[in-house]
């Protein structure tokens, strides 16, 4: 059996806010585990504050975890300080940020942004034109500055910059959320084409289950820093097991559905920063919550075919 490209086990990141008696702990990511195979797309899905972007930054080595392990090809990816990751790790794992304008220096041209990683990692700086062509842009855009491009073009430049070092995994943090609907599909199709032709794997961060379903691959659902369900895209959309996943799907427009399910209750203010509950973190909002849910954190229930969920109701066969 082929070993996965990326292995994440028990990943945890806690932040301390304030000092002394007023200090509180923000549990951004807690005991999250998943794998990404070579040439595979894995989507992390959840609402704002679920820990998706923090997980992305940990994998990209822009932050250091409180606990857990990150392995690339079986080797520990957490050696040293976050900003001193080995050049080999930097080449293998690149990140595309949510805001394509904010991630590009407005002072420099597109060509400068692409030549710099080529030079730093020992590649031919003359590959700029090829990179722009690869992402569907005219090479003449190398002379322009970021503000002279559209949002979709800027995001393609950001993807081209990530591709400059020939990575094996791209961590894409909400790469289409700031783009017009008319250009989102183009960027998603570009990502899929690069996966198919180059074997590039993706850790795709999104709050949008529809785009995760569009890309395919596997989906990992996160809530309040916890991974609550995982499955391949088709299985998760057709047979969601966790109540939170079903509520997320109820918000996705579907012409086949006559009416949406009930919206989830609002999360309590400061819920993410509150002391970790002894039980399931979704208890306060769950329509299937029972006494056990508040007292005992659910174990991972294997539903077959790589589908799993952390839910007492699923384990006991309570589907509502």
C-alpha positions in Angstrom: 0.0 0.0 0.0 1.4 3.4 -1.0 2.2 5.7 1.9 0.3 9.0 2.0 2.1 12.2 1.0 1.0 14.1 4.1 0.1 12.6 7.5 -1.4 14.8 10.2 -2.0 13.2 13.6 -3.5 14.7 16.7 -2.8 18.2 15.5 -3.6 20.8 18.2 -3.2 24.6 18.4 -4.2 26.5 21.5 -3.8 30.3 22.0 -3.6 32.0 25.4 -5.5 35.3 25.4 -4.9 37.8 28.2 -2.9 37.5 31.4 -3.3 36.4 34.9 -6.8 35.6 36.2 -8.3 37.0 33.0 -6.4 34.7 30.8 -8.4 32.3 28.7 -7.5 29.6 26.2 -8.7 29.7 22.6 -8.8 26.1 21.3 -8.4 26.8 17.6 -7.6 23.3 16.5 -7.9 20.2 18.8 -6.8 16.6 18.0 -7.3 16.8 14.2 -6.0 13.9 12.1 -6.1 13.3 8.3 -4.0 12.2 5.4 -3.5 13.6 1.9 -2.3 11.2 -0.9 -0.1 12.2 -3.8 -2.3 13.9 -6.4 -5.3 13.9 -4.1 -7.7 16.8 -3.1 -8.8 16.9 0.5 -11.2 19.7 1.5 -11.5 21.1 5.0 -15.0 22.4 5.3 -16.7 24.4 8.1 -18.1 27.7 9.2 -15.9 30.7 10.2 -14.0 29.9 13.4 -14.0 26.2 12.9 -10.2 26.0 12.7 -9.7 25.4 9.0 -7.3 28.3 8.3 -5.3 27.6 11.4 -4.9 24.0 10.3 -3.7 25.3 6.9 -1.1 27.6 8.5 0.1 24.8 10.6 0.6 22.5 7.6 2.3 25.3 5.7 4.7 25.8 8.7 3.5 29.4 9.2 2.6 28.6 12.8 3.8 26.0 15.2 1.3 23.5 16.8 0.7 23.0 20.5 0.7 19.3 19.9 0.5 16.5 17.3 2.6 15.6 14.3 2.9 16.6 10.7 4.8 14.2 8.4 5.7 14.6 4.8 6.7 11.3 3.1 7.0 9.9 6.6 9.5 12.5 7.7 8.7 14.9 10.6 7.7 18.3 9.2 7.9 20.1 12.6 11.6 20.3 13.1 12.8 23.8 14.0 11.0 27.1 14.2 7.9 27.7 11.9 9.7 30.2 9.7 12.8 28.0 9.5 11.3 25.0 7.8 13.8 23.3 5.5 14.1 24.4 1.9 12.9 20.9 0.9 9.7 21.3 2.9 9.1 24.8 1.5 9.5 23.4 -2.0 7.2 20.5 -1.4 4.4 22.4 0.4 3.3 25.8 -0.9 0.3 28.0 0.1 -2.2 30.1 -1.8 -3.9 32.7 0.3 -7.5 33.9 0.4 -6.8 37.5 -0.7 -4.9 37.5 -4.0 -4.2 41.2 -3.8 -3.0 41.2 -0.2 -0.6 38.3 -0.9 1.1 40.2 -3.8 3.4 43.2 -3.2 1.8 46.1 -5.1 5.2 47.7 -5.6 6.6 44.8 -7.8 5.5 43.5 -11.2 4.0 40.1 -11.8 7.3 39.0 -13.3 9.2 39.9 -10.1 6.8 37.8 -8.0 7.4 34.8 -10.2 11.2 35.2 -10.7 12.0 35.5 -7.0 10.9 31.9 -6.0 12.6 30.5 -9.1 15.9 32.1 -8.2 15.7 31.3 -4.5 15.1 27.6 -5.2 17.6 27.3 -8.0 15.3 27.2 -11.1 15.6 29.0 -14.4 14.3 32.6 -13.9 13.3 32.5 -17.6 10.4 30.2 -16.7 8.1 33.1 -15.9 6.4 33.0 -19.3 5.8 29.2 -19.0 4.3 29.7 -15.5 1.9 32.3 -16.8 0.9 30.1 -19.7 0.4 27.2 -17.4 -2.2 29.1 -15.4 -4.0 30.4 -18.5 -2.5 33.9 -18.5 -0.8 35.8 -21.3 3.0 36.1 -20.7 2.8 39.8 -21.5 1.2 40.3 -18.0 4.6 39.8 -16.5 5.2 43.5 -17.0 2.1 44.5 -15.1 1.6 45.3 -11.4 -1.1 43.4 -9.3 -3.5 46.4 -9.3 -3.6 46.2 -13.1 -5.1 42.7 -13.0 -8.6 41.4 -12.2 -9.2 39.4 -9.1 -9.2 36.1 -11.1 -6.0 37.0 -12.8 -4.3 37.9 -9.5 -5.3 34.5 -8.0 -3.9 32.8 -11.0 -0.6 34.6 -10.5 -0.6 33.5 -6.9 -1.1 29.9 -8.0 1.7 30.4 -10.6 4.0 31.6 -7.9 3.2 28.5 -5.8 3.9 26.3 -8.8 7.3 28.0 -9.4 9.1 25.7 -7.0 7.3 22.6 -8.3 5.5 21.7 -5.1 3.9 18.3 -4.4 1.2 19.8 -2.1 -0.6 23.2 -2.4 -2.5 24.4 0.7 -5.2 26.6 -0.8 -6.9 28.7 1.9 -10.3 29.9 0.6 -8.8 30.6 -2.9 -12.1 31.6 -4.6 -14.1 33.1 -1.8 -13.1 36.7 -2.7 -13.7 36.2 -6.5 -16.8 36.9 -8.5 -19.0 33.8 -9.0 -18.3 34.0 -12.8 -14.6 33.4 -12.3 -14.7 30.9 -9.4 -15.2 27.9 -11.7 -12.3 28.9 -13.8 -9.9 28.9 -10.9 -11.3 25.6 -9.5 -11.0 24.0 -13.0 -7.4 25.2 -13.1 -6.6 23.5 -9.8 -8.2 20.3 -11.0 -6.3 20.4 -14.3 -3.0 20.9 -12.5 -3.8 18.0 -10.3 -4.6 15.8 -13.3 -1.6 16.8 -15.4 1.1 17.4 -12.7 -0.1 15.2 -9.9 -0.3 18.2 -7.5 -2.1 17.4 -4.3 -4.3 20.0 -2.6 -5.4 20.7 0.9 -8.4 22.9 0.0 -9.8 25.1 2.8 -13.4 26.4 2.3 -16.7 27.2 4.0 -18.5 26.3 0.8 -19.6 22.6 0.6 -20.7 23.2 -3.0 -17.2 24.0 -4.2 -15.8 21.1 -2.2 -18.3 18.8 -3.9 -17.4 20.3 -7.3 -13.7 19.5 -6.9 -14.4 16.0 -5.6 -11.8 14.2 -3.6 -12.4 13.7 0.1 -14.0 16.1 2.6 -13.2 16.6 6.2 -15.9 18.6 8.2 -14.6 20.8 11.1 -16.5 22.4 13.9 -15.1 24.5 16.8 -11.6 23.1 16.1 -12.7 19.5 15.9 -12.9 17.2 12.9 -16.4 15.7 13.2 -16.9 13.8 9.9 -14.9 12.6 6.9 -15.8 10.8 3.7 -15.3 11.0 -0.1 -17.3 14.0 -1.5 -20.1 11.9 -3.1 -20.7 9.9 0.0 -20.7 12.8 2.4 -23.1 14.8 0.2 -25.5 11.9 -0.3 -25.3 10.3 3.1 -24.1 12.8 5.8 -23.9 11.2 9.2 -23.2 14.1 11.6 -26.0 16.6 12.4 -23.6 19.5 11.8 -22.8 18.2 8.3 -26.5 17.9 7.5 -27.1 21.5 8.7 -24.3 22.7 6.4 -25.8 20.8 3.5 -29.2 22.3 4.2 -27.7 25.8 3.4 -26.4 24.7 0.0 -28.9 25.6 -2.8 -30.4 22.5 -4.4 -33.2 22.7 -6.9 -34.2 19.1 -6.1 -35.0 20.0 -2.5 -38.4 21.6 -2.0 -37.4 23.4 1.1 -34.4 23.8 3.3 -34.0 22.2 6.7 -34.0 24.3 9.8 -31.1 26.6 10.3 -28.7 25.8 13.1 -29.0 27.8 16.3 -26.5 30.6 16.6 -23.2 29.7 18.3 -22.9 31.1 21.8 -20.7 34.2 22.0 -17.1 33.3 22.7 -17.9 29.6 22.4 -14.5 28.8 20.7 -12.6 30.5 23.5 -14.6 28.9 26.3 -13.2 25.9 28.3 -13.5 22.8 26.3 -16.7 20.9 27.1 -16.4 17.4 28.5 -18.6 16.1 25.7 -19.3 16.9 22.1 -18.5 20.5 21.1 -21.7 20.6 19.0 -24.0 19.7 21.9 -25.5 23.2 22.4 -26.6 23.5 18.7 -27.4 19.9 18.0 -31.1 18.9 17.3 -30.2 15.3 18.4 -28.4 16.1 21.6 -28.9 13.8 24.6 -27.5 13.7 28.1 -24.6 11.6 27.0 -23.5 14.2 24.4 -22.8 16.8 27.1 -20.9 14.4 29.3 -18.8 12.3 27.0 -16.8 13.2 23.9 -17.8 10.9 21.0 -15.3 8.5 19.6 -14.8 8.0 15.9 -17.4 5.7 14.4 -16.4 3.9 11.2 -19.3 3.8 8.8 -17.4 1.8 6.0 -15.8 2.8 2.8 -13.6 5.4 4.5 -16.6 7.2 5.9 -16.5 8.1 9.6 -18.1 10.5 12.1 -17.7 11.5 15.7 -21.3 11.5 17.0 -23.1 9.6 19.7 -26.4 9.8 17.7 -24.7 8.2 14.7 -23.1 5.5 16.9 -26.5 4.7 18.5 -28.5 4.9 15.2 -30.4 8.0 16.2 -30.9 9.9 13.0 -33.7 12.3 14.0 
